[in-house]
Amino acid sequence: MTPAARRLSVAADPETVAFVRPYALTRGRTRPQYRLRLESVMHPGTGRPGPGLPEECGRITALCRARPRSVAELAGTLGCGLTPAKILISDLLAAHVLIPATESAPDPDQALLLRLRAALTMKWLDE
């Protein structure tokens, strides 16, 4: 079978799944523009994805419009890997299509931390 005939038979087979390399999705970029944690939750913003963004950005936007989702959940749903997902999410953050949740953790109770330090010090001094 010639290479051209093989390409046609593969393209005509509906069971063939197209595989897109991660660097093709991210246009060769290997680092996101923003530092994103796995548990960072993304909400829909007021911007719109530009025409140069891959179709996965549209999927991310649709998922976040349905309900806020974490970076890890978006990467798992897309199935493209964590770093490429972070890069695509970064692109959407830059375009104001997504906004991160601003959940601030409460300050830890100082008295509890002092008691914990004292207990750990006593435990380690005894051994």
KAPE-V351364 format. One record per backbone hydrogen bond with DSSP energy under -0.5 kcal/mol. CO is the residue of the C=O (numbers start at 0). NH is the residue of the N-H. If there is no record, write none. Layout:
# KAPE-V351364
co = {CO;CO}
nh = {NH;NH}
This chain:
# KAPE-V351364
co = {1;2;3;4;5;6;7;8;9;11;12;17;18;20;20;21;22;23;25;33;36;37;39;40;41;42;49;53;53;54;55;56;57;58;59;60;61;62;63;68;69;70;71;72;73;74;74;74;80;81;82;83;84;85;86;87;88;89;90;91;91;92;95;96;98;100;101;102;108;109;110;111;112;113;114;115;116;117;118;119;120;121;122}
nh = {5;6;7;8;9;10;11;12;12;13;15;19;20;23;24;25;27;26;28;35;39;71;70;100;68;98;52;56;57;58;59;60;61;62;63;64;65;66;43;41;73;74;75;76;77;78;79;80;84;85;86;87;88;89;90;91;92;93;94;96;97;95;46;44;42;102;103;104;112;113;114;115;116;117;118;119;120;121;122;123;124;125;126}
